Structures are given as structure tokens and as C-alpha cells.
């Protein structure tokens, strides 16, 4: 209690020297609290709007086939059913002058079962009396230069645009689209004649249960009664698993960024605590001379530091709780789902816990030095600092606290593998930056003595006792590493999408080419573009039901290969090894093979699923389970953009099954936009049921989405960068007293302002350069690990991005260092000399 009373008395003097401490704790806690609250608000909103997003209480999805009579009777018995067909097609102007890819959604009279379809011109449904009416995304009107009331051609049907879609209740449930929405009736779809045997169409059956109905029970019963249906069943509680997964993954990244800001801020905490205790050294010595025990002194200042940390945590929690309430109001038109704004104590508690553990972890080491402050310190000059030695007990406690912080980061993460990688990377960065700081000091100590006075002073300051080297390198290095890594990841992925398209890569993908029309269609393309290369392969859709006798739902694949079990996959059959594939295990089936079905699996997918040559897998295709033995494994060059599939079956596996053909067209030289436009126009006129996808447009669409994502990541990462700048400023401020003594003594001995400014500039420039070198190397290595190791993509080093970050680091170090130095040079010598 005595220590508490003393601590309260000392705190009455204010928070001098702890402003940066407070800012760092508040910044990190606010970031984690805000991210957690926004994420929770979105997931709660997703759960609340589950039925509207899904389009019903239950959704059953089939690919390339409708529900058979028995399946439909089961669904009708469960509740009110709405049947929806989704596919891609080409919408053309009636004069044939232009066309665009559209996402077609054909609905029945019961649509929508839940929610409201809002049409900008009024209304909430298609007019049953006008079966060839359509409502469209406004983007379609812009692309084709049309207005409401105009007509468009879809396949063999001519449709009238009856309105523009203002809001589509179940849009999220259909996933990412590459074209604007075209909403039509089932009669219009039939009139278009786009539905052909083997067409890539998805049939969804939305079910609204009676009041009190249990969607999970119906889902379980559907799986039990129709184990081989091959359908995907979702309930309103899991309306958009992809979106929920994306929210959780992005929230985890932002949480880790906030945690990185806290950990970077921890360096500032250590600097601030060390500077504060250094300033209190005479007080500590006085207390010791009056009989205070070392334990009492440690308790006194631990209470003060924790009290100040709690103030920062409370400030961070208030900001973290308010930011989502304000931000979500402005982002209501941008977010994919309505967020449930509110107060989320669990998320705030997690943020507070992280803030408290960070403060403890980084405050213990400086506190461990004050036990050895002796009463004789009162009679020493004030320029001497705290003892350099840290008590082993305090060092062990600091390590244990940091270990607990790391464990919490992993245990509370959505993806613990990524969290573990983050913890290891942060720990490794700390060790490496400490090593870099030591090596810089060692190099300065062993450097030849220069003739220039300014150079001698700059180099001496780098390795002198109490030098800022370790603090500056550590604080700036972490932020710079993050900056370089993000810049290189962004540049690498953008290059992958926009500039690494192979010279012989396809310009078009043609979908839904009926197998009966492949010969005339190929002849047409050859006539249109004689020099082009055509490639055609049969295509079906299938869902993996089991692997090696284990049901897909019970499998635990590697995280980076789990996508292969999520939904339907394109499959094909071939008598020969596909182009841009290389066998790495097993043998290809012989020509004319007529035995049990065989399948060739992509090697990385096989590794992720834990299967090998000789194992079996079952794929549901067109409602029929196909069991095949894995005959071989392939490595696939996906970057070639040539046609290839994860699963390639022996031709006899689908004998008699209806299928469509996927065709690519590649030009021998650079793409000609005018020629591409002509090919699309002529192909659409001659074969209206075939969908053309221009590869460049698809890549541009993905590039735009990636650019938006990376912008959000940069904005979020600015929190960690802001923390780095604050820590750097705090580190420089912590050395203010020693710098003042140096400047005053050197000025007394005849040093000019120009010499001092030059010496300090050289010192800060050398430290910035050393840190920039490490930041570029470490950031490049981290970016390579993420792109090549996690994303499994080719890493491209962008030297200008890395160089820009390095220059920025040197510039920031110089500006912050000289800003403080300039004030020091204006100090009068007499007051300082009197207190030496």
C-alpha cells in the first residue's frame, strides 16, 4: 500500500515523457479493438441477414442438372421452393455492333422467397405477363450504351430491358462474377436456347421452411436420403461461407497488423520507460539512501507504468469502440453485407489484454535495471545512465510475458498457421535487428579513424555507451520491413496478372460450345483468324465426394489446397497427357484404355489431400458418382493460361455423358484489340449460344479487385508504420539529455553549429542506411515467402519499390533526428554546465 501511495503522489506531476508511450499503446489497442468490432459487426450482420443472403432458409445447389422428381418432391415437402438457374452468356445489341459477358440468373414466379428485389424504375419482380422482359445491372447499360426500354439479344431470344437492378437480395450467395447481372424469367431462358446438354449451368433450389422449421435438420435429412445426389446444401446460418471466410481472414490480417503496431510500439514503451527511469535515477537513489528496499522501488515504478499503460489502453478502447460506429455509417453502401453496429465487449477485452501484455513484456527489462541503483548515484554526474545489467529474474519474466503474448496471438487467431508464421517472423526480426544493431556498432568501433572531425564524431556516436543505434535500428527496421514486404507483394501479384501473360497465351476462352457444334465452330474461327491457334477439350463439372474412402466433409486437407473440396470443379477426359503438364508419378493410361475409370491428379493438390498413386477418389458428375483410381500425378504450368484441369479422367469414365467443349484461341503475335472485337462480334452473331471470355478483360477485373484489396492492406498497415515513426521519434527523444550534454560541451570547446549539424546528419544518415539495407533484405525475403511459399506464385522483385522504401527510411531518420538536434543547438551552455 505504501508503494501505491507513493506512486499516486508521483503521478500527480503529470505524464511528462510518456506522451509517446500513451500514443503507442492507444494506437495498437485501438487498431485491434476496431478491427475486432468491425469483423464481429459484419459476421453478426451476416448471420442476421442469412436468410435474405441465401434466398431462403435452405439452399440446395446442383451443377449441370436439375433435381429429379424424387429430389424435387423432398424439397417441396420441406417448404415453399424457388428454382433458379445461373450461367454465363453474351448479351448483344440488336444491331450486332457490341456485346458483353453477363451473369445470367433465370428465376421462377416464387423469387424472391425472402428479401426484396428492388428495381430502380419501380417494382420488385418480373412481370409474369411479359416473359421476355429482363432487369439488369446498371453496368450493363453503361457497357452497351443502352437505356431502360431498349432491347438486347441473348442467345436466340430478344429481350426488353424493363428496369435496372437497385438491390438484389441474394447476390452474395452467387459469389464473384465477371460480368453484370442479367435477371430473366425461366421462359426467357428457354427461349434463348442456351440450355444444351452439358451446359455449364447451376441450378439452385431455395426453400422457405414453415414457421419453426429447422433448416439443419432438413439439411441432414437431405444428405441422408440422397447420399449420391452430389448437391451442395447450405442453411441460412451459413449463407455465404466464402464471404464469412474472407471476413475472418482479412480481420485476422488486420488484427496481426494491429498487433505488429503494438509490438513495434513495445520498443517505444521500453525506450520511454528507460528514459523515465533514467530521469528518476536521483529520486531512486534518494529513496534507497532513506532505507527503501529494491523491491519497494521496483513496485513503485511498476505501478506507475501500469497505471499509465491502463490510461493508454482505455483511450485505445474508446477509439476502437467508436471508430466502427462512425466508419460503418459511411461504408454502408460499400460493404457487401449490412453490419450490426454495437458494443462488443469480448473484442474489446482481447484488445485490452494484448495491450496490457505488451506493456508488461517491454517494461520489465528497464525495471530490472533499477534494483542495482545505489545511493552513491546521487554523487555521480547526471550524464551517467541506469546500470546496464538486467536481473535474471526480470529477464525471465519478460521472456515469459512475451511468450504468453505470442501464445495468445496464435490461440485467438482464425488461421493459427498464419499466426504462428507471424509470431516466428516477429521474433526473428527482433533477433536479427538486435544483431544488426550490434554489427553496426562493431563496425563503427573498428572503422579506421577518419581525419574529418564531423565523421569522427558521427562514427563515435554510433558505438559509444548509451548510443541510440540499437533503438533506432529496431524501431525503424520493423516498420520498414513491413513496408517493403507489402510493396513487393503488391508489385509481384500485379505483375503476375498484368505483365506476365505468356506470349503464346490465349486471347479468348469460348465456353459452352456444344459437342455437336465444335467442328463448324472451329472451322469458323480458322476462317476468321487463319493464323490463330485453337485448342479444344471436353468439359464437365464435378464435386469430390470422397478421397481414399474418406468422405470429403471428414477430410482435413492442407489449408492452401482446401479450395479443391469447396464446391464443384471443372473436369475433363483425355487420351494423352495435356499440354503444359508433366508427369511426376505413375504412368499415363494406354491408348484405347477400356478398364475401370482412372484419373490424373495435379501433384500439389494430391499432396494437400494426402493421397498418392493407387488411391481412389469419387467425383459426382451429373448426379452420378464416378469412382476412379489415381493413375498418375502431374505438375501443371498454370501460368501458361493454357487449358488444364486439376482432374483429368480416362476417356471411358464418361462414356455417353453429355458435355460441352471449352475452346481457346491464341494469336501468334501481340493482341490486336480491333481484331478481338471483330472476332467477338462475328462469333456472337454466328453462334449466339456460345459464351466468349476475353482473357485480358478477366485479368483486368481480377487486377482491379486485387488493387482494391492491396489499397486496404496499405491503409491498415499504415498503423504499424505510424507506430514505427512514433517509436523512432521516442528513441531520439530518449537520448535528448545526452545529446544536449554533448552539444553544450562541444560548443564550449569551439565546435560550430555547422560542424554539429553535419556530424549529427552523418550519424543519422548512417543509421538510416544500415536500417534501410536490412529492411530491404528482410522485406524482400518476407515478400518472397508470402508469394512463393503461401500463395504458390512466382515472385518478381521490384527494385524501385524497395529502393523507394529505403530512401524514405533514410529521409525519415534524418528529418526526425535533425528536428530534435536543431532545438538542442539553441540551448544556452551555462544552465547545463552548472548541473554537470
Secondary structure, 3 states (H helix, E strand, C coil): CHHHHHHHHHHCCCCCCCHHHHHHHHHHHHHHHHHHHHHHHHHHHHHHCHHHHHCCCEEEEEECCCCCHHHHHHHHHHEEEEEEEEEEEEEEECCCCCEEEEEEEEECCCCCCCCCCEECCCCCCCCCCCCCEEEECHHHHHHHCCCCCCEEEECCEEEEEEEEEEECCCHHHHCCCCCEEEEEEHHHHHHHCCCCCCCCCEEEEEEEECCCCCHHHHHHHHHHHCCCCCCEEEEHHHCCHHHHHHHHHHHHHHHHHHHHHHHHHHHHHHHHHHHHHHHCHHHHHHHHHCCCCHHHHHHHHHHHHHHHHHHHHHHHHHHHHHHHHHHHHHCCCCCCCCCCCCCCHHHHHHHHHHHHHHHHHHHHHHHCCHHHCCHHHHHCCCCCCCCCCCCHHHHHHHHHHHHHHHHHHHHCCCCHHHHHHHHHHHHHHHHHHHHHHHHHHHHHHHCCCCCCHHHHHHHHHHHCCCCCHHHHHHHHHHHHHHHHHHHHHHHHHHHHHHCCCCCCCCCEEEEEEEHHHHHHHHHHHHHHCCCCEEEEEEEEEEEEEEECCEEHHHCCCCHHHHHHHCCCEEEEECCCCCCCEEEEEECCCCCCCCCCCEEEEEHHHHHHHCCCCCCEEEEEECCEEEEEEEEEEEEECHHHCCCCCCEEECHHHHCCCCCEEEEEEECCCCCCHHHHHHHHHHHHHHCCCCEEEEHHHHHHHHHHHHHHHHHHHHHHHHHHHHHHHHHHHHHHHHCHHHHHHHHHHHHHCCCCHHHHHHHHHHHHHHHHHHHHHHHHHHHHHHHHHHHHHHCCCCCCCCHHHHHHHHHHHHHHHHHHHHHHHHHHHCCCHHHHHHCC
